[in-house]
Amino acid sequence: MRNLSGCQVFKDNDLPNDWDCAPLKERIELAYGRALHEEDRKQGPVDVYGSNGKVGKHSQSLVDAPGILVGRKGTVGAVHYAVQPFWPIDTVYFVRTLSNDNLRYVFHLLNYLPLQKLNAATGVPGLSRRDAYALRGAFPPPEEQDAIARILDAVDMSIEQTYESLKQAGLLKKALLQSFFNFELCSVPLIKTEFGYIPKTWEWVKGKKAFIILGSGPSESSIKYSDKQVKPDAWFMKVDDFNNPANRRTIVQTKVGFHTDANPTIKLLPKGTLIIAKRGAAILKNRVRISAVPLVLDPNLMGIQMNDGIMPEFFAYQLEWRNLSRFLEDSGIPQMNNKDLYPRYFLKALPEEQRKIVSTIKAAEDYEDALWDQLDAYEKLKNALMHDLLTGKVRVNRVIDQILSLEAS
């Protein structure tokens, strides 16, 4: 048997006296799902689950609801909860309880346990029942399980509602982009041009006149680093830095910082430079950012500096609306270069109209950012509650005020 001591979260001596610390094999059964190939599925209302969640629909169920599913092959240890009868395929286990444990409590407990670390396969990731059964779980009395489940469910509901609000906020921004750049909100008469109708006060500007495409910087390996105790005053940006939540709107930091005094020959891109991906699948994600710090770019990124008369934010929103994929070269690998942008025509509005458009869309983004902050707060609360409640370090009657305080804020 594998040594799983590093994966054991619960110890009997650390739990309240009235709690049980028991191996999972004493409280649940991980039952095998049944294969259901896509060509064998019949149209119907029943959700089909794989290790990464819902993977399709079918006309009949295999297991009654509610139910818990645990990833067996592929997405090892991923835990899902089904509220309707479902069909688990052969890449997942479904849970049968062996006692009177609260099913929602068991769901939260399994999410807390490090099931993802139990990959026992050398090829396709896999979770063995033997290893999962050997993990110990914390099981309070039934009434406390019920209370813990209700609290964690309440936070989950807030998280789900926030995700839905984020979805609606994203749709709002898309609608604003569509309305502004399709001139649906324009009070100025439209005139006909060779590229279609535009407001009388707007014009089409060729890319070559609208902006300058800036070259990428030196390789990361050529950058010299000085005292690490001193905060960097410049940054080296790679495609992965788009994923930093702090860079959701503007680029404020990257994983690699450096000091200009140690690199006097490096030419930095100025603040206000537009940053987009120019090679690979990253282009298809349609991410346009504006630099808020001095930086240099790796060869997979492109910098765009606007000429006078066009606000960087106005142009960034225009690129988002048009979608970067429209500028791709006709080749096997997605890529974009000067010759794909300079000959194109772009919209230019009067300065006051640009400012109005930018301020309106930014207000929608500010609302979306506030929701992201709220989601982050809920997820931090969930993580803290999972630890405190499932280990008994904080008993149920102490956490209600925390939730009410967060809801009030």
N, C-alpha and C positions, 0 to 999 in steps of 0.2 A: 504493500500500500504506500502511496506517496506521502511524504512528510508535508502536512498542511498546516503546521504550527504557525507559519507566517501569515496564514489567511484567517486564523481564528480571531474573531472580533470580540466574542463574549467569553467571560470567565465567571464561574459560579460565585466566587468570592467577591466579585465586583458588582453583583446585582443585588437588588433588595431581597430581603429574606423570604418574602412571599412570592417571588418569581421563580420560574423553572429555567434552568440552562440545559437544554436538551439537544442532541443531534437531530438534524432535520429528518432523518429516517424514522424517528419516533413520532413525528407530527404530520408529515406530508408524504404523499407518493407522487413521484414524477412519472406520469404515464406517457407512453409514446404516442405521438400523432400518427396519422395515416397519410401516405402519399396520395396526392390528388393532382395529377398533371394538368396543365392549363387546357390541353385539348379535351380533357375528360370533364371539365367543369361545365355545368349548365347554368344558364342565366337565372339568377334568383337573388333573394335579399340577404343571404347568409354570408357573413364575412369569412374569408379564408385567411388564416394566419400562418406566416412563416417566422423565422427567427428575428427578422427586422420589423415585424408588425403585420398590418394588413397587406395582403398581396393579391387580392382578387375577391370574386363573388362566386357563389354556388347556390344551387336550388335546395339543398338539404344540409342539415347540420350533423355533426358527429358528437358534439358535447353540448349539454344544456348550460345555460347561463345562470348566474355569473360565473366567470372562470378566470384563472390566472394562467398565463403561458410564459415559458422560460426558453430562451434560445438554446438549442442543442448543437446545431451545426451552422457555421457562418458567423452570425452575430452572437457569439457565445455569452450566455448569462443575461441577455436583454430580457427585461420583465415587462409583460403587457397584461392589461386587464380588459376582459370582454364583458360587456353588459347585455349582450344578446347572444342566443345560441350561435355556435361557431364551428368551424372545421379547422383543426390544427393539422398542418401537413407534417411530414416526417422530419423536418428540420427543427421542430420544437417539441418540448414536453408540455403537457397540461397538468395542473396540480389537482390532486384529490387530498382533502384534509382527512386526517386519521383521528381527530378529536374535535372538540367543540370550539376550536380557535376561530376568531373573527376573520373572515376571508380578506377583508380590506386590510386588517392588521398584518396578515401573512403577506399580502402584496407589498406593503411598505417595508416589512422586514426583509423580504427577498431583494428588494431594491437596495437596501442598506448593506446587505452582505456582499463581499467581493467575488461574486460568481464569475465575473469577467476574467478574473485572474486564474481560473481553474482550467484553462485551455489544456486539454490532454492530448491534442493531436499534433502530428508533425507536418501534415499537409493542410487540409481544410480545417479551420479551427473547430474544436469539438469540446463539449462538456459531458463528462461521464457522470452517471447517477451515483456511482460509488463515491466520487470526490464530493459531489454536492451533498449527499446524505451525511458525510462526515463533518460538515460544518455545523457548529453549534448555534442555536438561535436563542433569543431571550423571549420568554413567554410569561407575561404578567397574568394575573387573574382575569377571567372573562370580562368583567365590568370595566377593568382598566384598559384592556385591549380595545373595547368598544369606544372608550373615551379618546384614546390615542388615535385610533383610526378616524374618528370624527374631526379631530383637530387637524391632522395631516390632510384629510380630504378637503377641509375648508381652505387650506392654503393652496392645495392643488387646483381647486375651483377658481381661486383668485388668479393663479398662474394661467389657467386656460382662458379665462375672461380677458386677461391682459394680452395674451397671444391673439385673441380674436380682435381686440381693439387695435393691435399693431397691424393686423391684416387690413382692417378698414382704413387705418391711417395711410398705409401704403397705397391703397386704392384711391384715396383722396388726393395724394400727391400726383399719381398718374393722371387722374382726371384734370387736375390743374394744369399739368404739362400739356395735355391734349387740348384743353380749352384755350390756353394762351397761344400755343404755336399752331393751332388750327384756326385761331382768330375768332373763336366762338364768343369771347368776352370783349371783343374789340368794338369800340364805338366809332372808330374812324372808317370812312368809306374804303372799300376794297378796290384795287385796280388790277387789271389783267397784265401779267408779265409772261415772258416765255416759259417760266417755270410754274405758272399758275397764279391765282389771285393772292395778293398780299395787301395789308393796310397801306394806304396812301403815304403814310409817314415812314414806312419801313423800306428797306432795300435789300437786294441780294448782293452779297460780297463774295468774291472768289477767295478761297482759302489762302492763297498766296498773299493777298492783301489784308486778310483778317488776322493772321497770326504768323508766328515763327516757330518752327519745330526745332527744339533744342536736342542736341546729341546726348547720348548716355555718357556717364562718367567713367572713371577708371575701374578696373576690376577690384573686387573686395580685397584680394590678397595683396594688392599694391598699396593699400592704405596703411599709414603708420599710426600707431596708437601711442599716446602719451600717458600721463598720470591718470589711472583709472579712478582715483578718488575725486577728480575734478569732473563736474558734469560736462558732457559733450556739448559743443556749440555748433555741430553740423552732423548730418545723418546720411547713411547709405541705405537707400530704399530698394527692396526686392518685392517681387509680386506678392509674397506671403504677407507682407506688411499691410496689404489691403484688409486682411482678416482681423487685425487688431481693432477691438471695439472702440478704442480711443480715436481711431482714424475713420470713423464712420462717415464724417462729413469732410473734414480736412485732415491732412497729414501733419500730425503733431509730434510723432516720434516713431522710430523704427527699432528693430532689434540690434542694429549696428550703429553706434555713435562714434564720432571721432573728434579730434581737435584740429582746428584749422592751422594753429601755429606749428603743428608737426607735419602739416601737408600744405605748404605754401603754394605749390604749383597746381593744386586741384581747383578747378573752376566750379563754383557752386551755382546751382539754379536759384534764382531769386524767389522770395516769398511771392505767392500769388500765381505760381506756375501751375497749369493744369497737368495732372498726371493720369495717364491711361496705360493699359497693357497694350503691347504691340505684337505679341507673339504668343501662340498657344491658346488653350481653352479658356484662359483667364479673360480674353477679349469678350467671350460670349456672356460673361457675367455682367457686362455693361456697367462697370464701375468707373466713375469719373470723380477725381478728388482734386483739391486745390492745396498746395503746400502752404503751411503756416510757419515753417521753419526752413532754414537753408539746408539743402540736401543735394546729393548726386544720385543718379539712377543706374541700376544694372541694365544690361543690354536688352532685357525683355520688357522694359518700360519706355514710355515716350513722354517727353515734356513739351508742353505747348505754352508759349508766351503770347498773350494777346497784344495786338497793336492798339493804338489810341482809338477810343470811340466804342469799344466793346468790353463790357465788364466781364471778368473771368467767370463770375457766377452765372451770368446770363448765358454765356457760351456753354458752360458745363451743363446747365439744364437743357439747352438745345441739343447737345450731344446725347444726353440721356433719353430725351424724347425721340430722337431719330434712331437711336440704338447703334452702338458701335459695330455690331455685326453687319450693318449695311455698307460699311466701308472696307470690308475684307477683300483681299486679293482672291482671285479665282484659282486657288491652289489647294493641294491636299491638306497642308498644315495651316491653321488660321494664323494670318499675319497681316500687318498693316504698316505701311511706310509713307514717306513724304508724298510719293506719287499717287497715293490713294486719297490724300486729303487736300493737297494744294490745289488740284484742278476743280474740286467741288465748290458749290455755291452754298453760302450760309446766310441766315437771316440776321439783319442788323436793325434794331429799333432806335428811336430817339433815346437819349440818356435818361430822361424822366420816365419813359415807358419801361426801359430796362430795369430801373430801380424799383418801379411798382411791381413788376413781375417777380423780381428777385425777392423782395420783401414778403410778398404773398406766399410764395412757395417755401421760403425759409420759415415762415410762421407754421406751415404745415409740418415741416421737418422738426421744428422745435417741439411741437406737440408729440410727434413720433419719438423724439429723443427722450421726452419726459416719460413716455410709456416704457421705453427700454430701461430707464433708471428704475421705474416702479417694478418692472419684471426682475431686475437684478436684486432689488430689495426683497421681493418675495422669495426668490430662489435662495438667497442667503439665509432668510428666515427658515425656509424649508430644511436646508442642510443643518442648521443649528438645532431645529426641533427634532429632526431625525436622530441626531446624535444624543441629545439630552433625554428625549422621551423613550427611545428604544433601548437605552442603557439604564434607565431609571435614575439618572443623575438629577433630573428635574421631574417631579411628579406632576400629574395632569393639572391639578388645581393651581399651579403657579404660572401657567403659560397663557391663560385666557387674556390677561391684561396686555401681554405683548401683542397679540393678534389685534385686539381692539384698538391699541395705540397706533399700529401700522395702518389699519383701515381708516382711522380718523385722519391720519396725515395724508 
